[in-house]
Structure formats: structure tokens, C-alpha cells
């Protein structure tokens, strides 16, 4: 199936030197993303300022992201990070007398827990623990979510071991208890289909630097339009206003939909990178990408077994994303050694994550895992 994507490899220059398998942390740079960033720099250098052009690029990125997740552009806010997005939600939600629990899954990225813990005086923060295999079942949610649960905050795909959740079924459980569902899609957007309408998701956020092919500093926050209209942002800015250029310091009229959660001036250079990255993704069939990455997961799992490495990811490739996590106690050292061998991978705690994207090959995955086995053996000896 790799023939579908072979033509793209030459468009990622780093692949001539390294096998970059770190899309769970940072994807490879596509030539069009670099060109778009250069376009911004040239406009600044040669024109001094081209405000309309810069704004158009960011708005184009907003619309493209909306298309990618099957939302309306008015349901998407431009934010700086997922931390920013979660904070915007946390400060706008109002606890209710009998409904003030925020349920956080303990495999969420730490920033999510940190944000909610900063609002403990307003909400009861509880955690849903993962099972020994690093997964959480739908039955676990059914047992834990109660009438007191205001919002369930979880990740589509775990940053640690790649476990992927069934959001369509999860949303039924959450909404059956009258609760809201917030999804951190940083590890899923760009590698698997997301349809916020079909999945019935209330709120979702993701940044660009991982499977979305972009750079840090820009993220998107989706909020279902009907819900967004009921929320009053506490984290806001002039672009969250209905007319930013009214320059009315004494009155505030929020923009419609999720746009009210726009804040200050957009990160323009990041917006240029985002529009180019999203244009690439929208040319792909995301279901085909998911199927291809599942085939690479099969290669990774089989190669890890052959190499004698311990797997921390689900063995069923339909229950995981691209990331295959391998237990390496000195993962940070191993990551550095792997780069010396020509492989860019990502360490997290006690695992090395092999996280290919559509431009990677089965041979790269297999060879990286065999190289990791050698590095692991050397580090144990030393």
C-alpha cells in the first residue's frame, strides 16, 4: 500500500538523511510548509506589513481545519496551544449545584490535568484510572460517569502508548448522563478520520506540530455552535469580538460561535505553516492513511517481538494509533543514540515511541526497531 505515498517522500527533505518516526512529537517538514513560512517572511521583508494577506492565511487555516473535522468555520477558534484551549473552556464553564465534577482520564497529557487542577476551587476534579494495559474500556466510563459529572475530558489517542478510543460510543455514554465531552485530539488529528458531528463531540482541540505537519504556536478549538453560544469567555481578546476593529474599549460584544474564543492577534507565521500543512492533509483520504498506519503498526509489533523488546501499546492495531511504544528504561539516552544511527524517534518516560506517518515505509519501521534493540542492549551493558 505504500505506493500510494511513495511520491510524497521526496517532498520531505529530511528523509534523505534520517528516518523520522517521531510524528507523535514532531512530524517531518514538508517543502510546502517551509515555502509558506518563507512566503510570510518575504511579505514582511519586502512589504513591511501585509495585514490582509496575513489574516487571510489564518482564516484559510481555520476553514481548512473545520473541513478536516467536518465542522463549520464559525465553530473553530484559533488559539496558541491545547493548554490555551483547555484553559479557555475551564474558565468559561459554570459549575452547577449538583453537577460540578470534571472527570479526567489519567492517560491524558499532563497539561490537561494541570489546567483542571488550577480550578479545584470551582470544580470537583476526579480521575479515571487506566487499566494495567494502559487502556480504559467503555464499561469503565459507564461505571464512573455519574449525574454529578459536568464534563469528561479525555484524549482520542494516548500520547504514551497510542491507545485509541471509540469516540462515537464514548459520546453516547457521556451524553446519556447529561455530561459534556472534551477531546484532546493532538495525537489523532492528521492520522485518523475525525468527524465531530458523526462522533457527537462537544469540544475538541489539537495543535499542528504532530501528525498535522505544522509547527508549535498555533492550535484550534472546536466547540459545537449551540454550546459555544451559551459560554462567556474569560480568556479572550480583541479578535474574540464581533467587530475587532470597532476599537471600543468600553463595550464587549462577543463574536458568534466558537470565534468568541479567539484571543489576541493570530500567530501569523504559524498560520502560514498551518494552511500549507492542512492543504496537504486535505489531499489525502484519511481512512486510507489510517489503514496504512495500521499496516505499519503490524510491522512494528511483529518486529518488536522478533527483537525481544517489550511492547506497551495495544497489540490490536485497530485499538491504537500510529505510535508503538516500546519499554526502554533509559529512553532519553536511547533517543539520542538512535539519532546517531539515523533514526529520529521520541522518548516519553520509560518508552521509545515509534510513530510513523503516511510518508514512512515498513522498512524504516522495521529497521528502526532492530536498531533500537541494539541500542537497548548496549545501554544495558554500559
C-alpha positions as CSV (number, residue, x, y, z in Angstrom):
1,X,0.0,0.0,0.0
2,X,3.0,2.3,0.4
3,X,3.0,3.0,-3.3
4,X,0.1,5.4,-2.6
5,X,2.5,7.6,-0.6
6,X,5.9,7.0,-2.2
7,X,5.7,10.1,-4.3
8,X,5.4,12.2,-1.2
9,X,8.7,11.1,0.2
10,X,10.8,13.5,-1.9
11,X,8.7,16.4,-0.6
12,X,10.1,15.8,2.9
13,X,13.8,16.6,2.6
14,X,14.9,15.2,5.9
15,X,14.0,11.7,4.7
16,X,17.1,11.8,2.5
17,X,19.2,11.8,5.7
18,X,17.1,10.4,8.5
19,X,14.2,8.1,9.1
20,X,12.0,10.5,11.0
21,X,9.5,8.3,13.0
22,X,8.5,10.9,15.6
23,X,5.1,12.2,14.4
24,X,3.8,11.8,18.0
25,X,6.1,14.6,18.9
26,X,7.1,16.4,15.7
27,X,6.4,15.4,12.1
28,X,8.9,15.9,9.2
29,X,9.0,19.2,7.5
30,X,7.2,19.3,4.1
31,X,8.6,21.5,1.4
32,X,5.3,23.4,1.0
33,X,5.2,24.2,4.7
34,X,8.7,25.7,4.5
35,X,7.7,27.6,1.4
36,X,4.6,29.0,3.1
37,X,6.7,30.2,6.1
38,X,9.1,31.8,3.6
39,X,6.2,33.5,1.9
40,X,5.3,35.2,5.2
41,X,8.9,36.3,5.8
42,X,9.2,37.7,2.3
43,X,6.0,39.7,2.7
44,X,7.3,41.1,5.9
45,X,10.7,41.9,4.4
46,X,9.5,43.3,1.1
47,X,6.2,44.9,2.1
48,X,6.8,45.9,5.7
49,X,3.3,44.7,6.5
50,X,0.5,42.9,4.6
51,X,-2.2,42.6,7.2
52,X,-4.9,41.5,4.8
53,X,-2.7,38.7,3.4
54,X,-1.7,37.5,6.8
55,X,-5.2,37.4,8.1
56,X,-6.4,35.6,5.0
57,X,-3.8,32.9,5.6
58,X,-5.0,32.3,9.2
59,X,-8.7,32.3,8.2
60,X,-7.9,29.9,5.4
61,X,-6.3,27.6,8.0
62,X,-9.4,27.9,10.2
63,X,-11.6,26.9,7.4
64,X,-9.4,24.0,6.3
65,X,-9.3,22.6,9.8
66,X,-13.1,22.9,10.0
67,X,-13.3,20.9,6.8
68,X,-10.9,18.2,8.1
69,X,-13.1,17.5,11.1
70,X,-16.5,18.2,9.4
71,X,-17.3,21.4,11.4
72,X,-18.3,24.9,10.4
73,X,-15.6,27.6,10.4
74,X,-17.6,29.5,13.0
75,X,-17.3,26.5,15.3
76,X,-13.5,26.8,15.3
77,X,-11.4,29.2,17.4
78,X,-7.7,29.9,16.7
79,X,-5.7,29.5,19.9
80,X,-2.0,29.2,20.7
81,X,-1.9,25.6,22.2
82,X,-4.1,22.9,23.6
83,X,-3.3,24.3,27.1
84,X,-4.8,27.6,26.0
85,X,-7.9,25.8,24.7
86,X,-8.5,23.8,27.9
87,X,-8.0,26.9,30.0
88,X,-10.5,28.8,27.8
89,X,-13.0,26.1,28.4
90,X,-12.3,25.7,32.1
91,X,-12.8,29.4,32.8
92,X,-16.0,29.7,30.8
93,X,-17.8,26.6,32.2
94,X,-20.1,27.3,35.2
95,X,-20.4,24.6,37.9
96,X,-23.9,23.6,38.9
97,X,-25.0,22.8,42.4
98,X,-25.5,19.1,41.7
99,X,-23.2,18.8,38.7
100,X,-19.7,20.1,39.2
101,X,-17.4,17.1,38.6
102,X,-14.7,17.2,35.9
103,X,-13.7,13.6,35.1
104,X,-10.1,13.4,33.6
105,X,-8.6,10.2,32.3
106,X,-5.2,9.6,33.8
107,X,-3.6,8.9,30.4
108,X,-4.3,12.5,29.4
109,X,-1.3,14.7,28.6
110,X,-0.3,16.3,31.9
111,X,-1.2,19.8,30.8
112,X,-4.9,18.8,30.7
113,X,-4.8,17.7,34.4
114,X,-2.8,20.8,35.4
115,X,-5.3,23.1,33.9
116,X,-8.3,21.5,35.6
117,X,-6.4,21.3,38.9
118,X,-5.9,25.0,38.8
119,X,-9.7,25.3,39.0
120,X,-10.2,23.0,42.0
121,X,-12.0,25.7,44.0
122,X,-14.8,25.7,41.4
123,X,-14.9,22.0,40.3
124,X,-14.5,18.6,41.8
125,X,-11.6,17.1,39.8
126,X,-11.7,13.3,39.7
127,X,-9.5,10.9,37.7
128,X,-10.5,7.7,35.8
129,X,-7.5,5.4,36.1
130,X,-6.3,3.3,33.2
131,X,-6.1,-0.5,33.4
132,X,-2.8,-2.3,33.7
133,X,-2.5,-2.5,29.9
134,X,-2.9,1.3,29.7
135,X,-6.4,1.3,28.3
136,X,-9.8,2.4,29.5
137,X,-12.9,0.5,28.5
138,X,-16.4,1.9,27.7
139,X,-17.6,-0.1,30.7
140,X,-15.1,1.8,32.9
141,X,-16.7,5.0,31.8
142,X,-20.2,3.7,32.4
143,X,-19.3,2.8,35.9
144,X,-17.6,6.1,36.7
145,X,-19.6,8.8,35.0
146,X,-22.5,10.0,37.2
147,X,-25.2,12.6,37.4
148,X,-22.7,14.8,39.1
149,X,-20.3,14.7,36.1
150,X,-20.3,18.1,34.2
151,X,-17.6,17.3,31.7
152,X,-15.5,14.3,30.7
153,X,-12.0,15.3,29.5
154,X,-10.1,12.7,27.6
155,X,-7.7,12.0,24.7
156,X,-8.7,10.4,21.4
157,X,-5.3,8.7,21.3
158,X,-3.0,8.3,24.2
159,X,0.3,10.2,23.9
160,X,2.1,7.5,25.9
161,X,1.1,4.1,24.4
162,X,-1.1,5.1,21.4
163,X,-4.3,3.6,22.7
164,X,-7.2,4.8,20.6
165,X,-10.7,5.3,22.0
166,X,-14.0,4.8,20.2
167,X,-15.3,8.4,20.5
168,X,-18.7,7.7,18.9
169,X,-19.6,5.1,21.6
170,X,-18.0,7.2,24.4
171,X,-20.1,10.2,23.5
172,X,-23.3,8.2,23.9
173,X,-22.3,7.3,27.4
174,X,-21.3,10.8,28.3
175,X,-24.4,12.4,26.8
176,X,-26.6,9.7,28.4
177,X,-25.6,11.2,31.7
178,X,-26.2,14.8,30.6
179,X,-22.4,15.5,30.6
180,X,-20.2,17.2,28.1
181,X,-17.3,15.7,26.2
182,X,-14.0,17.4,25.6
183,X,-11.4,15.6,23.4
184,X,-7.7,16.3,23.1
185,X,-7.0,15.2,19.5
186,X,-3.3,16.2,19.4
187,X,-2.3,12.6,18.9
188,X,-5.0,11.7,16.4
189,X,-5.8,14.6,14.0
190,X,-4.0,14.0,10.8
191,X,-3.6,10.3,11.1
192,X,-7.2,9.1,11.6
193,X,-10.6,10.3,10.4
194,X,-12.4,12.7,12.8
195,X,-16.0,13.7,12.2
196,X,-17.2,15.8,15.2
197,X,-20.8,15.6,14.0
198,X,-20.9,11.9,13.5
199,X,-19.0,11.3,16.7
200,X,-21.2,13.8,18.5
201,X,-18.3,15.6,20.2
202,X,-19.0,18.8,22.1
203,X,-15.5,20.2,22.2
204,X,-12.2,19.2,20.6
205,X,-8.7,20.8,20.4
206,X,-5.5,20.0,18.6
207,X,-2.3,21.6,17.6
208,X,-0.3,21.4,14.4
209,X,3.1,20.1,15.1
210,X,2.5,16.3,15.3
211,X,0.5,14.4,12.6
212,X,-0.9,17.7,11.3
213,X,2.5,18.5,9.7
214,X,2.8,22.0,11.1
215,X,4.7,23.8,13.9
216,X,4.1,24.8,17.5
217,X,2.4,28.0,18.4
218,X,-1.0,27.6,16.8
219,X,-3.9,25.3,17.7
220,X,-7.6,25.0,17.0
221,X,-10.5,24.7,19.4
222,X,-13.8,23.3,18.1
223,X,-16.9,24.0,20.2
224,X,-20.3,22.9,18.9
225,X,-22.0,26.1,17.8
226,X,-25.1,25.7,20.0
227,X,-22.9,25.1,23.1
228,X,-20.4,27.9,22.3
229,X,-23.3,30.4,22.2
230,X,-24.1,29.6,25.8
231,X,-20.5,30.2,27.0
232,X,-19.0,33.5,28.1
233,X,-15.2,33.5,27.6
234,X,-13.0,34.7,30.4
235,X,-9.9,34.2,28.3
236,X,-10.4,36.4,25.3
237,X,-9.0,39.2,23.3
238,X,-9.9,41.7,20.6
239,X,-10.4,39.0,17.9
240,X,-13.0,37.4,20.1
241,X,-15.2,40.4,19.5
242,X,-17.9,40.6,16.9
243,X,-16.1,43.6,15.4
244,X,-12.4,43.7,16.4
245,X,-11.9,46.9,14.5
246,X,-14.5,48.9,16.3
247,X,-11.8,49.7,18.9
248,X,-14.5,50.1,21.6
249,X,-12.8,49.7,24.9
250,X,-15.9,50.2,27.0
251,X,-18.2,47.6,25.5
252,X,-17.8,43.9,24.7
253,X,-19.8,42.1,22.1
254,X,-18.6,38.5,21.6
255,X,-18.3,37.0,18.1
256,X,-20.7,34.2,17.2
257,X,-20.0,30.6,17.8
258,X,-16.5,29.4,18.9
259,X,-14.9,32.5,17.3
260,X,-15.6,34.3,20.6
261,X,-12.7,32.2,22.0
262,X,-10.3,33.8,19.6
263,X,-8.0,36.0,21.7
264,X,-5.2,38.3,20.6
265,X,-3.6,38.8,17.2
266,X,-3.1,35.5,15.5
267,X,0.4,33.9,15.3
268,X,0.7,34.9,11.7
269,X,3.8,32.9,10.7
270,X,2.3,29.8,12.4
271,X,-0.9,30.4,10.4
272,X,1.0,30.3,7.1
273,X,2.6,27.0,8.2
274,X,-0.9,25.7,9.2
275,X,-2.6,26.5,5.9
276,X,0.1,24.7,3.9
277,X,0.1,21.7,6.2
278,X,-3.7,21.4,6.1
279,X,-3.7,21.7,2.4
280,X,-1.5,18.6,2.2
281,X,-3.7,16.6,4.6
282,X,-6.9,17.6,2.8
283,X,-5.5,16.0,-0.4
284,X,-5.3,12.6,1.4
285,X,-8.0,10.1,2.1
286,X,-7.8,10.0,5.9
287,X,-9.3,6.5,6.1
288,X,-6.6,5.2,3.7
289,X,-4.0,6.9,5.9
290,X,-5.4,5.2,9.0
291,X,-5.3,1.8,7.2
292,X,-1.8,2.3,6.0
293,X,-0.6,3.3,9.5
294,X,-2.3,0.2,10.9
295,X,-0.2,-1.9,8.5
296,X,2.9,-0.2,9.8
297,X,1.8,-0.9,13.3
298,X,1.6,-4.6,12.4
299,X,5.1,-4.4,11.2
300,X,6.2,-2.6,14.4
301,X,4.6,-5.1,16.7
302,X,6.0,-8.1,14.8
303,X,9.4,-6.6,14.6
304,X,9.4,-5.7,18.3
305,X,8.5,-9.3,19.2
306,X,11.3,-10.7,16.9
307,X,13.8,-8.2,18.5
308,X,12.8,-9.2,22.0
309,X,11.5,-5.7,23.0
310,X,8.6,-5.2,25.4
311,X,5.5,-3.6,23.9
312,X,3.5,-1.1,25.9
313,X,0.9,-0.4,23.2
314,X,-2.2,-2.4,22.4
315,X,-1.5,-5.4,20.2
316,X,-4.8,-5.0,18.3
317,X,-3.9,-2.4,15.6
318,X,-7.5,-1.2,15.4
319,X,-7.2,-0.1,19.1
320,X,-4.2,2.0,18.6
321,X,-2.8,4.9,16.6
322,X,0.5,5.2,14.7
323,X,2.5,5.3,17.9
324,X,4.0,1.9,19.0
325,X,5.5,2.3,22.5
326,X,8.5,0.1,23.5
327,X,9.6,-0.2,27.1
328,X,13.2,1.3,27.4
329,X,14.1,2.3,30.9
330,X,16.7,4.8,29.8
331,X,14.6,6.1,26.9
332,X,16.1,9.6,26.8
333,X,19.6,8.2,26.2
334,X,18.2,5.7,23.7
335,X,16.6,8.5,21.7
336,X,19.9,10.3,21.3
337,X,21.7,7.1,20.3
338,X,19.0,6.4,17.8
339,X,19.6,9.7,16.0
340,X,23.3,8.8,15.8
341,X,22.1,5.7,13.9
342,X,19.9,7.7,11.5
343,X,16.5,7.3,13.3
344,X,14.5,10.2,14.8
345,X,12.2,8.7,17.5
346,X,10.5,10.1,20.6
347,X,11.1,9.3,24.2
348,X,8.4,9.6,26.9
349,X,9.1,8.5,30.4
350,X,10.2,4.8,30.1
351,X,9.2,4.2,26.4
352,X,10.5,5.0,23.0
353,X,7.7,5.8,20.6
354,X,8.0,4.7,17.0
355,X,5.4,6.9,15.4
356,X,5.4,6.8,11.5
357,X,3.3,8.9,9.2
358,X,2.0,8.3,5.7
359,X,5.4,9.2,4.2
360,X,7.2,6.5,6.2
361,X,7.8,2.9,5.0
362,X,7.6,-0.5,6.5
363,X,11.3,-1.0,6.0
364,X,12.0,2.2,8.0
365,X,9.8,1.0,10.9
366,X,11.4,-2.5,10.9
367,X,15.0,-1.2,10.7
368,X,14.4,1.3,13.4
369,X,13.1,-1.3,15.8
370,X,16.1,-3.6,15.2
371,X,18.4,-0.6,15.7
372,X,16.6,0.2,18.9
373,X,17.1,-3.4,20.2
374,X,20.8,-3.0,19.6
375,X,20.9,0.4,21.3
376,X,18.9,-1.0,24.3
377,X,21.4,-3.9,24.6
378,X,24.4,-1.5,24.5
379,X,22.9,0.8,27.2
380,X,22.2,-2.2,29.5
381,X,25.8,-3.3,29.2
382,X,27.1,0.2,29.9
